[in-house]
Amino acid sequence: MFSVMIVEDDAVIAAALEEELKKWNYEAFQVTDFNQVLETFLEKQPQMVLMDIQLPSFNGYYWCQEIRKVSNVPIIFITSRTDDMDLVMAIQMGADDFIQKPFHLSVVMAKIQAMLRRTYDFTESDHFLTVDQVVLKPSESTLSYNGQSVDVTKNETKIMEILFRKKGEFVSREELMTRLWEDESFIDDNTLAVNIARLRKKLKQIGREEFIKTKKGVGYAVGREE
């Protein structure tokens, strides 16, 4: 499920955006401390940001630049300003789109969905899983992050799907092997280790070398805070 971070100090507008996003089955959350926008972004790792320009302390341009130092996730500015220079400034600061207030929620959702499709290369009917901005598409046997993709084998796809569905939990080697046997992928402990090593190598190629966590005697996990 894709996650959207809402940076908007108007509580009514922020709540309306969050409610609408959740109706469309997106994860959505509001920034509550406007001095900690970047910290919240790094902690939550959303796939998109909706950013107001007029904010307490630092404006949306500032936070857009700060996010751009660490991520290329799509950022859409939402603002009541109508000056063309605001649009130019937004694009120069790294924004991907611009929505003017007042707006219809249907227009906002259309822009969000179009932006996500362009950025993450999926159609609405695609089956995909996402953890910390890494996207697994089992139907295509690919892992993607920040616009880069790698192909994975059938067994590697199954291993990642199990880990993605148990985000934040350690999955034992025994459980992984049992699940793979149930799917008629007859692998032993050594073969599992080889698959995990290959997955780590492929994840390194797209900039997520430490994505799979290991705890000796316990198992493997993704999306787990240490």
Backbone as a ProteinNet text record, in pm:
[ID]
protein_1_A
[PRIMARY]
MFSVMIVEDDAVIAAALEEELKKWNYEAFQVTDFNQVLETFLEKQPQMVLMDIQLPSFNGYYWCQEIRKVSNVPIIFITSRTDDMDLVMAIQMGADDFIQKPFHLSVVMAKIQAMLRRTYDFTESDHFLTVDQVVLKPSESTLSYNGQSVDVTKNETKIMEILFRKKGEFVSREELMTRLWEDESFIDDNTLAVNIARLRKKLKQIGREEFIKTKKGVGYAVGREE
[TERTIARY]
84.3	0	88.4	57.5	137.8	102.9	207.3	193.2	214.8	129.1	135.1	149.3	250.2	271.4	208.4	125.3	54.7	120.1	173.9	237.4	150.1	53.1	-49	-89.9	-74.6	-104.4	-250.6	-330.6	-475.2	-535.2	-578.6	-623.6	-741.7	-830.5	-948.6	-907.5	-820.8	-774.2	-692.9	-604.1	-521.4	-607.6	-709.8	-798.3	-878	-923.4	-1000.1	-913.9	-789.2	-697.7	-669.3	-643.3	-615	-734.5	-853.1	-974	-996	-978.1	-999.7	-897.4	-772.8	-668.7	-699.9	-746	-776	-896.4	-990.8	-1104.2	-1056.7	-946.6	-889.6	-784.9	-782.8	-694.2	-545.4	-515.6	-377.2	-352.3	-228.8	-190.4	-164.6	-211.5	-192.2	-169.1	-81.5	-55.8	-18.4	-47.8	-19.8	106.1	183.6	294.1	234.7	270.8	215.9	314.8	444.9	547.2	614.6	585.9	635.2	781.1	845.8	990.3	1062.5	984.4	1041	992.3	974.3	920.4	1015.4	1143.5	1239.8	1253.7	1257.6	1270.3	1151.3	1030.1	910.5	917.7	963.2	977.7	1072.6	1186.7	1286	1234.9	1156.6	1102.4	994.2	904.6	787.7	811.1	907.4	941.2	819.6	746.5	629.5	671	575.1	601.4	561.7	495.5	456.4	438.8	460.3	442.1	347.9	245.1	160.4	206.1	253.1	321.1	256.7	210.6	165.2	288.4	274.8	388.1	396.8	281.4	280	273.4	386.4	393.3	458.8	435.3	504.1	655.2	731	878.2	937	955.7	1012.7	901.5	910.6	804.7	823.5	726.5	729.4	846.9	892.4	1008.2	1130.7	1148	1262.5	1256.6	1138.9	1128.3	1138	1091.5	1106.3	1254.3	1332.1	1476	1543.5	1501.3	1560.3	1529	1406	1367.8	1443	1461	1530.8	1677.4	1733.7	1872.2	1883.3	1771.2	1776.3	1683.8	1594.5	1495.9	1440.9	1398.3	1334.3	1185	1123.9	981	903	789.8	712.1	659.6	670.1	620.4	522.3	401.4	300.4	273.7	293.5	263.3	114	59.5	-79.9	-78.3	-134.6	-122.3	-236.4	-262.4	-364	-303.3	-171.3	-106.8	-136.5	-149	-184.7	-80.9	22.6	125.5	202.1	224.9	300.2	440	494.9	628.7	631	516.2	509.8	523.6	459.5	470.3	614.2	676.2	814.9	905.9	885.7	967.3	949.1	824.4	795.8	872	869.3	939.9	1090.9	1141.2	1285	1331.6	1246.3	1280.6	1272.8	1218	1213.7	1076.5	971	835.1	800	705.3	663.7	530.5	449.8	320.8	274	161.7	117.6	-34.9	-98.4	-244.6	-283.5	-374.1	-416.3	-541.8	-544.6	-664.7	-755.1	-887.5	-958.5	-958.5	-968.4	-961.7	-1069.9	-1102.1	-1191.3	-1105.7	-1148.6	-1071.7	-1054.6	-1152.4	-1142.3	-1024.4	-999.6	-886.3	-754.3	-749.2	-628.8	-599.4	-701.7	-681.1	-637.3	-692.6	-653	-505	-460.3	-319.9	-229.5	-271.8	-192.7	-177.7	-287.9	-283.3	-199.7	-213.6	-133.9	14.7	47.3	187	247.2	170.7	219.7	240.5	149.3	165.3	292	315.6	435.1	562.9	558.9	680.2	715.4	614.5	641.9	605.9	564.8	544.3	450.3	329	229.1	94.4	7.2	-130.8	-214	-333.4	-414.4	-449.9	-448.5	-482.8	-362.8	-242.7	-123.6	-128.6	-69.4	-51.9	90.1	105.3	238.6	238.2	356.7	375.4	485.9	478.3	581.2	619	747.5	801.9	916.3	906.4	1012.9	1058.3	962.1	985.1	1037.4	1063.7	1101.2	972	955.8	832.9	860.7	783.3	791.1	670.3	695	586.7	599.7	529.5	541.3	506.4	407.8	366.5	477.2	568.5	678.5	812.7	813.4	937.5	1042.6	1003.2	1096.2	1092.8	1205.8	1216.8	1257.2	1192.3	1221.2	1241.2	1328.4	1350.5	1403.7	1337.1	1383.4	1407.4	1317.1	1326.3	1417	1483.5	1570.1	1504.5	1522.6	1461.1	1562.1	1539.1	1618	1521.7	1559.1	1481.1	1518.6	1419.8	1444.9	1385.9	1441.6	1395.7	1263.3	1206.6	1080.1	1092.7	1198.3	1216.2	1246.6	1327.2	1357.6	1230.5	1143.8	1016.3	933.1	925.5	845.6	901.9	1034.4	1096.6	1062.3	1077	1049.2	901.5	813	669.9	635.5	694.7	671.5	720.7	841.7	898.6	818.7	776.4	698	566.4	501.5	371.2	384.8	505.4	530.3	623.9	600.8	683.9	707.5	835.3	870	887.4	855.6	868.3	981.1	1050.9	1150.3	1080.2	1117.7	1062.6	1174.9	1149.8	1255	1289.7	1410.4	1453	1359.8	1318.8	1230.8	1096.5	1040.9	913.1	927.1	1035	1056.4	1065.7	1143.2	1159	1028.2	950.8	821.1	726.8	721.7	633.2	674.4	803.8	852	823.2	835	800.8	653	570.1	425.2	395.1	479.2	462.5	543.5	589	665.9	799.7	856.8	993.7	1080	1139.4	1204.5	1346.9	1358.7	1491.3	1531.1	1662.4	1714.2	1777.2	1838.8	1894.1	2003.6	2089.2	2197.7	2143.6	2042.3	1982.9	1916.1	1851.7	1788.9	1895	2008	2116.2	2168	2178.1	2224	2123.5	1993.8	1889.9	1893.8	1910.4	1917.1	2039.2	2153	2275.2	2256.3	2189.9	2164.5	2070.7	1968.6	1875.5	1947.6	2036.5	2111.3	2198	2256.8	2340.1	2255.1	2135.7	2047.3	1993.7	1961	1914.2	2024	2147.7	2260.4	2267.1	2233.9	2237.6	2139.8	2030.1	1931.7	1939.2	2047.9	2072.6	2011.2	1972.8	1913.6	1984.6	2114.7	2199	2156.6	2115.2	2082.9	1933.5	1859.9	1714.3	1670.9	1738.3	1704.6	1787.7	1719.8	1787.3	1797.8	1906.6	1926.3	1950.3	1884.1	1909.9	1945.7	2067.5	2118.7	2029.9	1990.6	1906.4	1759	1724.3	1584.1	1530.6	1600.5	1555.8	1582.2	1497.1	1512.9	1390.7	1413.4	1303.6	1330.1	1221.1	1231.3	1141.7	1177	1095	1102	1214.4	1227	1325.9	1280.5	1368.4	1455.9	1584.2	1676.9	1700.9
-118.7	0	124.5	219.7	340.4	438.4	506.8	597.2	741.6	830.9	972.6	1056.5	1143.3	1233.3	1368.4	1418.7	1545.3	1651.8	1756.7	1866.5	1989.7	2009.6	2114.3	2160.3	2293.3	2342.5	2380.5	2377.5	2396.5	2260.5	2246.3	2116.2	2059.7	2148.5	2102.5	2043.7	2115.1	2067.2	1938.8	1935.7	1816.5	1694.5	1713	1601.4	1553.6	1647.9	1610.8	1531.5	1573.8	1502.1	1361.2	1352.2	1220.9	1127.1	1176.7	1094	1046.4	1137.2	1100.7	997.1	1014.9	918.8	780.1	775.7	646.3	579.9	661	605.4	531.5	579.4	519.9	413.6	373.2	265.1	300.2	429	469.6	486	462.5	500.6	650.6	722	867	910.4	1007.5	1059	1205.8	1279.9	1423.3	1449.9	1546.6	1596.4	1684.3	1658.8	1736	1837.6	1813.5	1907.2	1965	2090.5	2150.7	2193.8	2167.7	2182.7	2050.7	1944	1810.4	1741.7	1819.4	1762.9	1659.2	1692.5	1598.5	1473.9	1494.4	1380.6	1285.3	1344	1261.3	1185.9	1254.9	1191	1072	1090.4	983.3	866.4	898.7	793	712.3	781	714.6	662	721.4	678	670.3	780.2	777.7	770.1	734.1	729.9	860.6	951.6	1081	1181.1	1310.8	1418.3	1522.4	1561.8	1676.5	1790.2	1899.7	2003.1	2140.9	2200.4	2339.4	2429.9	2546.3	2639.9	2723	2777.5	2861.9	2773	2760.6	2677.2	2756.5	2716.4	2781.4	2759.9	2851.2	2842.2	2843.7	2728.3	2719.6	2689.4	2748.4	2727	2596.1	2564.8	2440.3	2430.3	2544.7	2542.5	2486.7	2532.9	2487.9	2336.5	2288.5	2145.3	2059.6	2114	2042.3	2023.3	2129.4	2119.8	2019.9	2019.5	1927.7	1782.3	1755.9	1619.5	1578.7	1673.4	1643	1603.9	1640.8	1602.1	1452.5	1389.7	1248.3	1158.3	1216.4	1132.3	1199.9	1116.5	1166.4	1137.2	1110.6	1080.7	1200	1176.3	1289	1380.1	1510.8	1612.7	1701.9	1714.2	1801.9	1916	2040.5	2156.3	2187.3	2221.3	2265.3	2403.9	2502.7	2639.1	2726.9	2834.4	2933	3042.8	3043	3144	3118.1	3225.1	3210.7	3272.1	3331	3395.3	3290.4	3319.3	3226.2	3201	3300.4	3283.7	3173.6	3154.2	3046.8	2911.1	2897.2	2773.1	2751.1	2857.4	2847.2	2809.8	2878.3	2851.5	2707	2659.1	2523	2421.2	2438.1	2344.7	2354.2	2477.6	2496	2432.2	2431.7	2373.4	2220.4	2164.3	2018.9	1957	2040.4	1985.1	1923.1	1829.6	1760	1811.8	1873.1	1924.8	2030.3	2096.2	2215.3	2218.5	2223.5	2230.2	2357.4	2434.8	2560.3	2539.7	2605.9	2609.3	2722.3	2709	2588.3	2482.6	2357.5	2250.1	2146.1	2068.4	1954.3	1832.4	1755.3	1637.3	1540.6	1537	1445.9	1484.7	1615.9	1663	1624.8	1642.9	1606	1457.2	1372.9	1228.5	1190.7	1256.9	1227.4	1259.9	1373.2	1411.2	1314.4	1274	1180	1047.3	993.9	864.2	870.2	979.6	993.9	1003.6	1077.7	1093.6	961.6	885.8	756.6	660	661.6	572.3	605.8	735.5	775.8	744	766.3	751.2	605.2	525.6	388	285	331.2	244	128.4	162.8	57.7	105.3	10.5	41.9	5.9	60.6	41.1	-104.7	-187	-327.9	-413.5	-353.8	-430.2	-475	-591.5	-639	-604.2	-527.4	-491.1	-477.1	-487	-468.1	-365.9	-287	-186.7	-179.4	-168.9	-151.6	-51.3	57.7	158.9	201.4	228.8	276.6	169.9	49.5	-60.6	-127.5	-142.2	-196.9	-334.4	-433.7	-569.4	-593.7	-629.9	-663.9	-812	-898.4	-1043	-1084.4	-1016.6	-1054.5	-1033.7	-940	-911.5	-958.4	-1010.4	-1054.8	-943.3	-826.8	-714.1	-649.9	-591.4	-505.9	-367.8	-262.8	-126.9	-34.8	65	167.5	293	405.5	534.8	533.1	468.8	469.1	363.7	283.9	176.6	41.6	-54	-185.9	-296.1	-410.9	-531.4	-648.9	-742.6	-865.2	-963.9	-1038.6	-1142.5	-1274.5	-1384.2	-1515.7	-1551.2	-1662.3	-1708.3	-1730.5	-1799.5	-1824.6	-1696.9	-1609.2	-1482.2	-1399	-1401.4	-1329.4	-1383.1	-1514.9	-1576.1	-1542.9	-1544.9	-1510.8	-1366.8	-1274.5	-1134.3	-1111.9	-1182.1	-1164.5	-1206.3	-1315.6	-1360	-1254.1	-1201.5	-1100.7	-970.2	-928.6	-805.3	-816.8	-932.5	-949.6	-958	-981.6	-984.7	-869.1	-755.4	-637.4	-613.1	-593.4	-561.8	-682.4	-802.3	-925.3	-1011.5	-1080.6	-1177.1	-1306.3	-1358.4	-1484	-1587	-1699.8	-1799.7	-1867.1	-1921.7	-1995.1	-2113.9	-2177.4	-2293.9	-2256.2	-2141.5	-2098.9	-2066.3	-1997.6	-1965.3	-2091.5	-2189.8	-2313.9	-2391	-2392.7	-2461.1	-2397.9	-2262.6	-2192.5	-2217.9	-2222.5	-2247.1	-2391.8	-2485	-2624.9	-2637.5	-2562.7	-2567	-2520.6	-2431.5	-2384.5	-2468.7	-2584.2	-2677.9	-2620.2	-2532.8	-2486.3	-2558.6	-2668.7	-2759.6	-2714.2	-2624.1	-2570.8	-2611.6	-2626.5	-2660.3	-2536.3	-2554.9	-2442.4	-2370.4	-2447.4	-2386.4	-2305.7	-2360	-2290.2	-2161.2	-2164	-2043.1	-1935.9	-1976.9	-1881.7	-1819	-1900	-1849.4	-1747.6	-1778.1	-1687	-1554.6	-1558.6	-1436.2	-1353.6	-1421.7	-1351.5	-1283.5	-1352	-1293.5	-1173.8	-1185.9	-1075.6	-953.1	-974.5	-861.9	-794.1	-873.8	-818.5	-734	-783.8	-710.5	-583.6	-592.5	-474.2	-368.2	-411.9	-318.3	-240.5	-307.2	-242.4	-125.3	-131.4	-22.2	66.6	51.2	141.9	103.3	-24.9	-68.4	-192.2	-181.4	-294.4	-354.3	-269.6	-317.4	-343.1	-359.9	-373	-498.4	-611.4	-736.9	-745.3	-750.6	-763.8	-911.6	-946.7	-1083.9	-1082.4	-1174.3	-1193.8	-1340.4	-1364.4	-1500.6	-1585.7	-1701	-1792.5	-1757.7	-1642.6	-1599	-1598.1	-1527.3	-1526.8	-1396	-1365.2	-1247.3	-1157.3	-1027.1	-930.9	-815.2	-749.5	-623.6	-521.8	-394.3	-289.1	-288.6	-334.4	-341.2	-236	-155.1	-54	-119.5	-97	-156.9	-59.6
0	0	0	-87.6	-97.4	14.5	62.7	176.6	131.3	179.8	143.3	269.9	271.9	384.9	353.9	445.1	427.9	516.1	452.7	526.7	505.2	590.7	575.9	715	742.4	876.8	896.2	791.2	805	841.4	966	1016.7	938.6	893.8	819.2	684.8	613.8	483.3	499	597.7	619.4	650.3	734.2	770.6	649.2	566.5	446.8	349.7	331.5	242.8	296.1	425.4	485.3	469.8	497.5	487.8	343.8	247.1	106.6	60.3	97.3	59.7	115.4	239.4	301.1	234.6	185.1	110.7	-14.3	-71.9	-192.6	-158.6	-31.5	14.6	10.2	29.7	49.5	199.2	239.7	374.5	372	472.1	476	620	638.1	772.6	763.3	869.6	874.7	957.1	912.6	993.9	1103.4	1226.6	1338.8	1394.9	1375.1	1419.6	1295.7	1264.8	1141.1	1149	1260.9	1270.8	1247.1	1231	1216.9	1088.8	983.7	859.1	800.4	790.1	732.1	820.3	950.7	1041.6	1027.8	1014.2	996.1	863.4	758.9	627.4	635.9	699.1	708.7	791.9	894.2	980.6	908.8	839	780.2	638.7	567.6	431.7	337.6	319.1	229.7	82.5	-2.7	-146.9	-216.7	-143.6	-199.8	-86.7	-120.5	-22.5	-80.8	-3.1	-35.2	55.6	-3.5	73.9	54.5	163.2	158.1	149.8	85.6	79.2	206.4	251.5	371.2	495.3	564.3	684.1	796.8	921.9	1034.3	1023.9	1074.5	1078.2	937.5	875.6	741.3	641.7	521.2	423.1	346.7	261.1	186.4	91	36.8	-51.6	22.2	144.7	225	246.7	288.6	318.9	193	81.7	-45.2	-77.7	-61.2	-86.9	7.6	133.5	230.4	193.6	153.5	113.3	-12.7	-104.4	-230.1	-208.2	-95.2	-65.1	-38	0.6	40	-40.8	-121.1	-189.8	-314.9	-409.8	-531.9	-534.2	-418.5	-417.2	-472.3	-538.6	-592.4	-482.8	-506.9	-414.2	-489.6	-436.9	-495.8	-399.2	-445.9	-363.7	-368	-252.3	-241.7	-178.4	-248.5	-198.2	-245.4	-171.3	-210.4	-295.4	-310.1	-392.6	-540	-617.9	-760.1	-853.6	-798.6	-879.8	-961	-1089.8	-1173.9	-1119.2	-1049.6	-993.3	-887.5	-820	-720.7	-789	-905	-980.7	-1026.8	-1078.5	-1123.6	-1006.6	-894	-775.9	-727.8	-729.1	-684.5	-768.3	-900	-988.3	-966.9	-952.1	-930.2	-799.5	-699.8	-569.9	-570.9	-680.9	-689.8	-684.3	-686.2	-683.1	-818.2	-816	-937.9	-991.8	-906.6	-951.6	-852.7	-884.3	-812.6	-815.3	-700.1	-692.5	-617.6	-674.6	-611.6	-526.9	-412.3	-328.6	-378.6	-365.2	-319.1	-429.5	-391.5	-490	-461.9	-563.8	-546.9	-513.8	-416.2	-377.6	-493.9	-584.5	-699.1	-788.2	-800	-880.6	-813.4	-682.2	-607.4	-625.2	-610.8	-623	-764.1	-864.5	-1003.4	-1024	-970.3	-983.2	-907.3	-786.9	-706.7	-780.5	-831	-898.7	-1025.8	-1101.2	-1223.1	-1190	-1084.6	-1045.3	-997.9	-919	-871.3	-986.8	-1084.1	-1199.4	-1277.2	-1297.1	-1371.9	-1294.9	-1165	-1084.3	-1059.3	-1026.4	-985	-1091.6	-1210.6	-1325.5	-1293.4	-1250.1	-1228.4	-1279.2	-1308.4	-1339.6	-1218.6	-1210.1	-1090	-1066.6	-1172.4	-1156.3	-1116.1	-1120.5	-1084.8	-939.6	-915.4	-779.1	-738.1	-632.7	-588	-436.4	-377.8	-234.7	-216.3	-111.3	-88.5	59.1	84.2	219.4	209.3	284.1	288.8	149.2	61	-75.5	-171.3	-123.8	-213.1	-258.9	-390.8	-448.5	-508	-464.5	-519.1	-607.5	-732.3	-824.8	-860.2	-785.9	-809.8	-952.5	-1013.5	-1148.2	-1250.8	-1222.4	-1314.1	-1260.9	-1136.4	-1071	-1072.3	-1017.6	-1010.2	-872	-834.4	-716.8	-766.3	-713.4	-758.7	-639.8	-661.1	-558.7	-627.1	-602.1	-652.6	-803.5	-877.5	-1022.4	-1081.9	-997.6	-1045.8	-1017.4	-1108.9	-1093.3	-1120.4	-1056.2	-1084.6	-1098.9	-1182.8	-1197.8	-1088.6	-1040.6	-940.4	-990.5	-941.9	-985.2	-918.2	-960.7	-903.6	-753	-711.4	-567.8	-490.5	-549.7	-483.5	-466.7	-567.3	-558.5	-443.9	-430.7	-324.3	-186.6	-175.4	-47	-8.8	-104.7	-75.4	-45.4	-115	-89.2	53.3	100.4	238.4	336.5	312.9	402.5	398.4	277.3	264.3	340.2	330.9	396.5	548.6	596.8	741	779.3	715.8	738.8	887.5	923.2	1061.3	1150.8	1099.4	1178.7	1123.4	1212.5	1167.2	1127.3	1010.8	960.9	964.8	1029.3	1045.6	913.6	905.3	786	762.9	873.8	862.4	799.6	843	786.1	638.4	602	461.8	376.9	425	348.6	339.5	450.1	449.4	348.8	348.3	255.7	111.1	85.5	-50.3	-93	0.2	-30.7	-63.8	9.2	-17.5	-160.5	-212.4	-350.1	-448.2	-400.5	-482.8	-528.3	-446.3	-468.2	-366.3	-408.5	-314	-284.4	-187.3	-154.9	-13	6.1	138.4	200.9	316.1	391.5	313.1	246.5	169.3	52	-16	-129.5	-84.7	32.6	86.9	110.7	169.7	197	67.5	-38.1	-167.4	-223.1	-211.7	-259	-184.1	-53.1	27.3	-13	-33.7	-73.9	-209.2	-302.1	-434.4	-424.2	-338.3	-318.8	-263.6	-169.1	-111.4	-218	-303.5	-409.9	-505.3	-538.8	-629.1	-562.7	-434.3	-361.9	-354.5	-342.6	-340.8	-471.8	-583.7	-715.2	-723.3	-647.2	-651.2	-526.6	-451	-338.9	-206.7	-188.7	-62	-8.3	8	48.6	182.3	277	412.2	430.6	322.9	330.4	405.7	380.7	449.6	576.9	690.4	819.5	858.5	924.5	972.7	1122.5	1190.9	1333.5	1353.8	1395.5	1406.3	1495.3	1443.2	1518.8	1517.4	1455.9	1452.4	1309.3	1217.9	1079.9	1009.3	909.5	824.5	837	810.9	817.2	723.3	677.2	604.7	675.1	660.6	721	872.2	926.2	1072	1119.3	1216.4	1276.2	1381.5	1371.6	1470	1585
[MASK]
++++++++++++++++++++++++++++++++++++++++++++++++++++++++++++++++++++++++++++++++++++++++++++++++++++++++++++++++++++++++++++++++++++++++++++++++++++++++++++++++++++++++++++++++++++++++++++++++++++++++++++++++++++++++++++++++++

